[in-house]
Amino acid sequence: MTTPRLISVVGGTGAQGIPVIKSLVSSGQYTVRALTRDPTNARFKELQSYGPVEPVIGTFASESDLRSLFRGAWGAFVNIDGFNSGEKAEIFWTIRAWELAVEAGVQLFVLGNLDYAYKKSGFRPQFHAGHYDGKGRVGDFILAQNKDAEYRKLAKMRSALFTTGPYIEMTLGKATPFAPVVENDTAVWRVPLKNGAVPFTALDDCGYYVKYLFDHPTEADGLDLAVALDHVTFTEYTRAFTAVTGHTARWEDVDLQQHLETIFGPKVDLPAGYNADPKDPATMTLRQNFGAFFEIFRNSGANKGILKRDYEFLDRIHPGRIRSVEEWLRRQDQKGPGDLWSRTKELGHVLKILEEGRTGSI
């Protein structure tokens, strides 16, 4: 019997990390060592319920903690929370994590990535969203090292990107930029999208995709696996919601600045990264960051704009993937507790940062 390969994980208790670790350890092919501030918290205990998950108590902003995490690991999955660190620190610590994984002899490094939208727009300032570009720049850096002949002489670590987008679960998540309200027995999504679309990622598919990369290290080497279920408009979303629930739904294309002020209230001009220095000129505010965030989607309609996906490739590597918003909503309706309409009226948290109400340190 083959010995399971050890995967080291940063970001394991986040919304994306949980399905990734669940897929890895429940397969029996992998064990996981995950970085955590608190191994007794409910999210970490959930991870351990799926299979062998060893805690390393510490922070991604510590070289000694990262060395402990990567020591003896075959693979690594790293997804640093940019809303913790801020754009500037995320770039440094993600690159440092990659370097320390090379140092430790890790064989395959997978970065939890987002699109480098600023670059893909032709470096137009209205499309610079810090939490996207912080990851996207490092993704470009890592793939460039992968192609470098001198690096290949010195190190054997392969690298891949797992590029996602907003989780579609955020459309039914409390206090997210896509959260609905129920008014007069109608579900209302107020989202400033104009003629654009959002390439939503389904969390239920994330585990499959990341396991695919670890299962196929040769194919994964140098690959940017950019995923989504579809480029979703909220006209499509609300139509599908009514078809699934039988309840009326509508989308209102609201003013962008009004939307940001509604979501964030008096915090809208505070740093997007809660540990970022508000006096640092590199620090973006929530208004700046999420203003660009929505501009990106406004200019990504029909898979023809700034953000694109190769859906034929995704169909090939994951034939069972979720392919439409209606399919995703029907799955949600079957999950419980209660029916989908009831849960729309009482939203729960999807994102760890909102669940914890974090404003603390790295």
C-alpha positions in Angstrom: 0.0 0.0 0.0 1.3 3.4 -1.0 2.2 5.8 1.9 -0.1 8.9 1.8 1.8 12.0 0.7 2.0 14.9 3.2 0.6 18.3 2.1 1.3 21.4 4.0 -1.5 24.0 4.0 -1.7 27.7 4.7 -5.3 28.9 4.8 -6.8 25.6 5.8 -9.7 26.9 7.9 -10.8 29.4 5.3 -13.8 29.0 3.0 -11.6 27.5 0.3 -9.3 25.6 2.5 -11.9 23.5 4.2 -13.2 21.7 0.9 -9.6 21.4 -0.3 -8.4 19.6 2.9 -11.6 17.5 3.0 -11.0 16.3 -0.6 -7.3 15.5 0.1 -7.6 13.6 3.4 -10.8 11.8 2.7 -9.2 10.3 -0.4 -6.7 8.4 1.7 -4.0 9.4 -0.7 -2.9 12.4 1.4 -2.4 13.6 4.9 -2.4 17.3 5.8 -0.4 19.5 8.1 -2.1 22.8 8.5 -1.1 26.1 10.0 -3.5 27.5 12.6 -3.6 30.0 15.4 -5.9 27.8 17.4 -6.2 24.0 16.9 -9.1 23.8 19.3 -11.4 26.0 17.2 -14.5 24.6 15.5 -13.2 25.0 12.0 -10.0 23.1 12.7 -11.9 20.4 14.5 -14.1 20.1 11.3 -10.9 19.5 9.2 -9.8 16.7 11.5 -13.2 15.1 11.2 -12.4 14.4 7.5 -9.1 12.6 8.1 -5.5 13.0 9.3 -4.8 16.8 9.8 -1.9 17.8 12.0 -1.8 21.3 13.4 1.2 23.6 13.3 0.4 26.5 15.7 1.7 29.7 14.3 1.3 32.4 11.6 2.2 32.7 8.0 4.1 35.9 8.9 6.9 33.8 10.6 9.8 32.1 8.9 10.2 29.6 11.7 6.5 28.7 11.6 6.6 28.2 7.9 9.8 26.1 8.1 8.0 23.9 10.7 5.0 23.7 8.4 6.9 22.7 5.2 9.5 20.3 6.8 9.2 16.9 5.3 6.1 17.7 3.2 5.7 16.4 -0.4 3.3 19.2 -1.4 2.1 22.6 -0.3 -1.1 24.5 -0.8 -0.8 28.2 0.2 -3.6 30.6 0.2 -2.7 33.7 2.4 -5.6 35.9 3.5 -5.0 39.3 1.8 -7.7 40.9 4.0 -5.5 40.0 7.0 -2.1 41.1 5.7 -3.0 43.7 3.1 -1.7 43.7 -0.4 1.9 44.7 0.4 2.6 42.1 3.1 0.7 39.4 1.2 3.2 39.8 -1.7 6.2 39.5 0.6 4.9 36.6 2.7 3.6 34.5 -0.3 7.0 34.8 -2.1 8.7 34.0 1.2 6.5 30.9 1.7 7.3 29.8 -1.9 11.1 30.2 -1.2 10.9 28.3 2.1 9.0 25.5 0.4 11.8 25.2 -2.1 14.3 25.3 0.7 12.4 22.5 2.5 12.4 20.2 -0.6 8.7 20.4 -1.3 8.0 18.7 -4.6 4.8 20.6 -5.8 3.7 24.0 -4.6 0.1 25.1 -5.4 -0.8 28.8 -4.9 -4.4 29.7 -4.0 -4.5 32.6 -6.6 -6.6 35.3 -8.1 -6.5 37.0 -11.5 -3.9 39.7 -12.0 -6.7 41.9 -13.2 -4.7 45.1 -13.2 -2.3 43.6 -15.7 -5.1 41.9 -17.7 -6.8 45.3 -18.1 -3.6 46.8 -19.6 -2.7 48.4 -16.3 -5.6 50.7 -16.1 -5.9 52.1 -12.6 -9.7 51.6 -12.2 -9.1 47.9 -12.3 -6.5 47.7 -9.5 -8.1 45.7 -6.7 -5.4 45.0 -4.1 -6.6 41.6 -2.9 -6.7 40.4 -6.5 -3.4 41.9 -7.7 -1.5 40.9 -4.5 -2.0 37.3 -5.4 -1.8 37.8 -9.2 1.6 39.4 -9.0 3.0 36.5 -7.0 1.4 34.0 -9.3 3.2 35.6 -12.2 6.5 35.6 -10.2 6.1 31.9 -9.4 5.4 30.8 -13.0 8.3 32.9 -14.2 10.7 31.0 -11.8 9.2 27.8 -13.1 10.3 28.7 -16.6 13.8 29.9 -15.6 16.6 27.5 -16.7 18.9 28.6 -13.8 16.1 27.8 -11.3 15.6 24.4 -12.8 19.2 23.6 -12.4 19.1 24.6 -8.7 15.7 23.3 -7.5 13.3 20.6 -8.3 10.1 22.0 -6.9 7.2 22.3 -9.4 4.6 25.0 -9.0 1.0 25.6 -10.1 -1.6 28.2 -9.6 -5.2 27.5 -8.6 -7.0 30.7 -9.7 -10.5 31.2 -8.4 -12.9 34.1 -8.2 -15.7 35.2 -5.8 -17.3 32.2 -4.2 -20.9 31.8 -5.4 -21.7 30.9 -1.8 -21.2 34.6 -1.2 -24.5 35.3 -3.0 -26.2 33.6 0.0 -23.7 34.7 2.7 -24.2 37.2 5.4 -22.6 40.6 5.0 -20.8 39.9 1.7 -20.8 42.2 -1.3 -23.3 39.9 -3.0 -25.7 39.3 -0.1 -29.5 39.5 -0.8 -32.3 41.0 1.3 -35.9 39.7 1.5 -38.5 42.5 1.0 -42.2 41.9 0.7 -41.6 38.2 0.1 -39.1 38.9 -2.7 -35.4 38.2 -2.7 -33.5 41.2 -3.9 -29.9 41.3 -5.0 -28.5 44.9 -5.2 -25.3 44.5 -7.2 -23.6 47.2 -9.3 -22.8 45.0 -12.3 -24.1 46.9 -15.3 -23.7 44.6 -18.4 -21.0 42.5 -16.8 -20.8 39.1 -15.2 -19.1 37.4 -12.3 -17.0 34.2 -12.9 -18.2 32.6 -9.7 -16.3 29.7 -8.2 -18.3 26.9 -6.4 -16.6 25.9 -3.2 -17.9 22.3 -3.7 -15.6 22.0 -6.7 -12.4 23.5 -5.2 -11.4 20.3 -3.5 -11.6 18.3 -6.7 -9.5 20.8 -8.6 -6.7 21.1 -6.1 -6.5 17.3 -5.6 -6.3 17.0 -9.4 -3.2 19.2 -9.4 -1.6 17.1 -6.7 -2.6 13.9 -8.5 -1.1 15.1 -11.7 2.2 16.9 -10.8 3.7 16.7 -14.3 0.7 18.3 -15.9 0.4 20.8 -13.0 3.9 22.0 -13.4 3.6 25.6 -14.7 -0.2 25.4 -15.0 -2.5 28.3 -14.1 -5.7 26.3 -13.4 -8.3 29.2 -13.6 -11.7 28.0 -12.6 -15.3 29.1 -12.4 -18.7 27.5 -12.8 -19.8 30.1 -15.3 -19.8 33.8 -16.0 -23.0 34.7 -14.1 -25.2 37.7 -14.6 -27.7 38.5 -11.9 -30.5 38.4 -14.5 -29.7 34.7 -14.9 -29.2 34.3 -11.1 -32.6 35.7 -10.1 -34.4 33.8 -12.9 -32.8 30.6 -11.6 -33.6 31.4 -8.0 -37.3 31.7 -8.8 -37.2 28.5 -10.8 -35.7 26.6 -7.9 -37.5 28.2 -4.9 -40.8 29.3 -6.5 -40.3 32.7 -4.9 -40.0 36.0 -6.7 -36.5 37.4 -7.0 -35.1 40.5 -8.7 -31.8 42.2 -9.3 -31.2 46.0 -9.0 -28.2 47.5 -10.7 -27.4 50.1 -8.0 -24.9 52.9 -7.9 -21.4 51.6 -7.1 -20.4 54.1 -4.4 -23.8 53.8 -2.7 -23.4 50.0 -2.7 -20.0 50.2 -1.0 -21.2 52.6 1.6 -24.2 50.3 2.3 -21.9 47.3 2.7 -19.1 48.8 4.8 -20.8 51.7 6.4 -18.4 54.0 8.3 -15.5 51.6 7.7 -15.6 52.1 3.9 -12.5 54.4 4.0 -10.5 52.2 6.3 -7.8 49.8 5.1 -9.0 46.7 3.1 -6.4 44.7 5.0 -7.1 44.9 8.7 -3.4 44.6 9.5 -2.2 47.1 6.8 -0.8 50.4 8.0 -3.4 53.1 7.2 -0.5 55.7 6.9 1.3 53.6 4.3 0.6 55.1 0.8 0.5 51.5 -0.6 -2.5 50.7 1.6 -5.9 50.6 -0.2 -9.1 51.4 1.4 -12.2 49.2 1.2 -13.8 51.8 -1.1 -10.8 51.7 -3.5 -10.3 48.0 -3.4 -14.0 47.0 -3.9 -14.6 49.8 -6.3 -12.0 48.2 -8.6 -13.4 44.7 -7.8 -16.8 45.6 -9.2 -15.3 47.4 -12.2 -13.5 44.2 -13.1 -16.8 42.3 -13.3 -18.6 45.0 -15.1 -16.0 44.5 -17.8 -16.0 40.7 -17.9 -19.4 39.9 -19.4 -19.9 36.8 -21.6 -16.4 35.5 -21.0 -15.0 38.2 -23.3 -13.7 40.9 -21.1 -10.9 41.1 -18.5 -11.5 37.8 -16.8 -11.8 34.8 -19.0 -12.1 31.0 -18.4 -11.5 28.0 -20.6 -14.6 26.1 -19.8 -13.9 23.3 -22.3 -10.6 22.6 -20.4 -12.5 22.6 -17.1 -15.1 20.1 -18.5 -12.2 17.8 -19.6 -10.5 17.6 -16.2 -13.7 17.8 -14.1 -16.6 16.3 -16.0 -18.8 16.4 -12.9 -18.2 20.1 -12.2 -21.1 22.5 -11.4 -21.8 24.3 -14.7 -24.6 26.7 -14.1 -26.1 28.9 -11.4 -29.3 26.9 -11.5 -27.5 23.6 -10.9 -25.7 25.2 -8.0 -28.9 26.6 -6.5 -30.6 23.2 -6.8 -27.8 21.6 -4.9 -28.1 24.2 -2.2 -31.8 23.6 -1.9 -31.1 19.9 -1.3 -28.4 20.5 1.3 -30.5 21.9 4.2 -31.1 22.6 6.9 -34.5 23.7 5.7 -35.2 24.8 2.2 -33.3 27.4 0.3 -35.9 30.1 0.7 -35.8 29.8 4.5 -32.1 30.1 4.5 -32.2 33.1 2.2 -34.3 34.9 4.9 -31.7 34.1 7.6 -28.2 34.1 6.1 -25.2 32.5 7.7 -21.6 33.4 7.3 -19.5 32.0 4.4 -16.3 33.9 4.9 -14.1 33.2 8.0 -13.1 36.9 8.4 -16.8 37.9 8.7 -17.6 35.0 11.0 -14.8 35.9 13.4 -15.3 39.7 13.0 -11.5 39.9 12.9 -9.6 43.1 13.3 -6.6 41.6 15.1 -3.0 40.8 14.2 -1.4 38.4 11.7 
